Amino acid sequence: MIRLARLFRSSGVNSSVDEMLVELCQRELMVYEIVQLMGLERSPLSQHLKRLRDANLVTCRKKGKNTLYSAVPGLTEKLVLFTLRSFTTDS
């Protein structure tokens, strides 16, 4: 949980990355699908995905020439707890 909080603070996470994590918690996506959904350019998206992989929040696997990204198992619960704690400590 601390790693998640540090990642969000240090990378200046915006709503696009939040939305991307929500999508990746629900299903696997290829980079071009994330680009279409989030409206991000490939270069910044690749940097965000690398940070998320380095923080063990996102995983990837090869399928032919494509790379599929998804949230690590249990990430949904971590995000919910992180959000709840953020709201309760800000009050």
N, C-alpha and C positions, 0 to 999 in steps of 0.2 A: 504494500500500500504506500509506503514511504517513497519507493522508487517511482510509482505512478505520480505522486504529488510533485516530486522533484522534476520529473520529465515535463509535466504540464507547465510548471513555473519556468524552467530553464529554456524551454523551446518556444515560449510565447505562444502557446497553443491557442488557436482561434477556433471559431465554431466549425470551420471546415474539417479540422482534424477530429473534433468531437463527433461530428456527423459520420466521418469515415470510420471511426472506431465502432460506432453504433451499427453501421452497415456490416462491418467485418465480424461483429458478434453474431450476426444473423445468417451470414452466408459467405462463401468463398467468392472472391472477385479477382479478375485480371486487371492489370494496370490500366488498360484502355477503358474498362468499365468504371474504375474509380475516377479517372479523368473526366468521363462523361457525367457521372453522378455529382462530383464535387466541383467541377468547373476549374480545377487546378491545372497548371502546366505540368508537364512530365518531370522537369528538373526539380522543382520544389516538392512535388509529390514523392519522388524517389528519396529525397532527403528526409521527409517525414517518415516514410516507410522504414528507412534505415534506422532512424532513432527509435521507432517503435519496435523493430526487431531487436536492436541492441538492448532495449529495456525488457525484453522477453514478454512483450504484450501482443505481438503479431508474429505469426509464423508463415512460412511460404513453402510451396512445393511445386516442382516442375510437372507439367503435363504437356508432353510434346515440346513445342517451341515456346509455350506460354508458361508464365509463373502465376500461380494462384495464391492469393493472400487471404488469411483469415485470422481472427483473434484466437489467442491461445485458450484452451479450455479453462473455464472458470473466470474469464475476464469480465463477463457480464456482471457477476456478483461483486467483483472488485470495484467496477465502475459505479455500481449502485451504492455500495458502502462509502466509497470516496465522495460521491455527490452528497449523500446524506450527512456525512461528517462535515463536509464543507459548509452546508447550510446550517447545521446545528452549532458550529463553532463561530460562525459569523454573526449569530444573533446576539 
